[in-house]
Amino acid sequence: MASTKYSRLIRFLEDDLALPADSLAVAMRHREQDPGPLPMILWKYGFITIEQLDRIYEWLETA
């Protein structure tokens, strides 16, 4: 179940937020060294804005 939701999150990030695949790859590598929720890692390293972070968490609540 969790991997399905994770896959849908990745698709949301790529399709709805137009986040480049290379940015996601970098964030996932950082996640291995700095564990935490992927949306927070994306924001922490400047890949998304605070507004996009809000959209992600809103999406997660309804997904």
C-alpha positions as CSV (number, residue, x, y, z in Angstrom):
1,M,0.0,0.0,0.0
2,A,2.6,2.5,1.0
3,S,4.6,2.0,-2.2
4,T,1.5,2.7,-4.2
5,K,0.9,6.0,-2.5
6,Y,4.6,6.8,-2.8
7,S,4.4,6.1,-6.6
8,R,1.3,8.3,-6.8
9,L,3.2,11.1,-4.9
10,I,6.1,10.9,-7.4
11,R,3.7,11.1,-10.3
12,F,2.0,14.1,-8.6
13,L,5.3,15.9,-8.2
14,E,6.3,15.3,-11.8
15,D,3.0,15.9,-13.5
16,D,1.2,18.5,-11.3
17,L,4.2,20.4,-9.9
18,A,6.4,19.8,-13.0
19,L,9.3,18.9,-10.7
20,P,12.2,17.6,-12.9
21,A,13.2,14.0,-12.5
22,D,16.8,14.9,-11.7
23,S,15.6,17.1,-8.8
24,L,13.6,14.2,-7.4
25,A,16.6,11.9,-7.8
26,V,18.9,14.3,-5.9
27,A,16.3,14.6,-3.1
28,M,16.0,10.9,-2.8
29,R,19.7,10.6,-2.5
30,H,19.7,13.2,0.2
31,R,16.9,11.3,1.9
32,E,19.2,8.3,2.3
33,Q,21.7,10.4,4.3
34,D,19.1,12.8,5.9
35,P,16.0,10.7,6.6
36,G,12.7,12.5,6.6
37,P,9.6,13.0,4.6
38,L,10.3,13.5,0.9
39,P,8.3,16.8,0.7
40,M,10.4,18.3,3.5
41,I,13.6,17.2,1.9
42,L,12.5,18.8,-1.4
43,W,11.7,22.1,0.4
44,K,14.8,22.0,2.6
45,Y,17.1,21.7,-0.4
46,G,15.2,24.4,-2.4
47,F,13.6,22.1,-5.0
48,I,10.1,23.4,-4.2
49,T,8.6,26.6,-2.7
50,I,6.6,26.8,0.5
51,E,3.5,27.1,-1.5
52,Q,4.3,23.9,-3.4
53,L,5.0,22.2,-0.1
54,D,1.5,23.2,1.1
55,R,0.0,21.8,-2.1
56,I,1.9,18.5,-1.6
57,Y,0.6,18.1,2.0
58,E,-3.0,19.0,0.8
59,W,-2.6,16.3,-1.8
60,L,-1.3,13.8,0.7
61,E,-4.4,14.5,3.0
62,T,-6.8,13.6,0.2
63,A,-4.8,10.8,-1.5
